[in-house]
Amino acid sequence: MGPFACAASMGILVWISDRWVFQGWAAWARLGIQVVLGALLYGILVKLFRLDAWSEIEVLLYEFGGKRSRVIRWLGGTKARADA
């Protein structure tokens, strides 16, 4: 139920941003911003609610260069700093 609630919340927040913030923008710009916004919101919600899915997201982040990135190590918390 947790990942579904995070995904539904992310979808609602992205939809609200489309209606109120990015309404007059070009379609390609709205899509690009909303994809990034949706990914960030989902990651934040999963970490905020401490779901098991966060450990899967951490693994993916580390595979894409997380050991070199301070931001990704910071997002991972103490576990990421111990691995680096």
N, C-alpha and C positions, 0 to 999 in steps of 0.2 A: 504494500500500500504506500510506503514511503516514496519510492521513486515515481510512482504515478502522481502523487500529490505534488511533488516538486515539479514534474513535467507540466501538470495542469496549471500550477501557479506561474511557471515560466511562460507558458502559452498566453495566459491572461495578461501578464505584464507586458509581453511583446505586442499583443493586440492593442492594449491601451496606448503604448508608445506610438503605434502606427496611427491610431485615430487622433491623438492629441498633440504629439510632438512632431512627427515626420510626415504629416498629411500632405503638405504641398511639395514635397521633394520628388525627384525623379524616381521611377520604380527601381532602377538598378541600384541607386544609392540607398534607398530604403531597405532593399533586400540585403545588401552587404552589411549595413549597420545592424539590422535585426538578427542576422545570423550570429554575428559576434556578440551582440547583446544577449541573445538567447543562451548561447554557450556559457557566457559569464554568469548569468543569472542562475542557470541550472547548477553550475559548479558551486556557487555561493550557497544556494539553498541546500544542496546535498551536504556540504561541509557544515553549514549552520545546524542542520538537524542530525548530524553525525551518523549518517547512513553508511551501511557497509559498501555502498557503491562508491564512496569516496576513496576507499583503498584501491579500487579498480581504476579510478581516474588518476590517482597518484602514480600507479604503475605506467599508465599511458604517458603521463607527463614526463616521467623519468626516462622512458624509452626515446622520447623526442628531444633529448638534450638537457634534461633536468639537472644533471650533475654539474653542468657548466653555468646554469642560469640562477642568479641569486633570487629572482622573483619566484621561480618554481620551487626552489628550496624553501623559501619563506612560506609559500602556500602549503607546502607539505608539513611544516611544523618541525618539531624536534626529531622526528624519525628521519626526515630528509637531511638534516644537518649531521646526524650520526652516520648516514650512508656516504656523505660527500667526503 
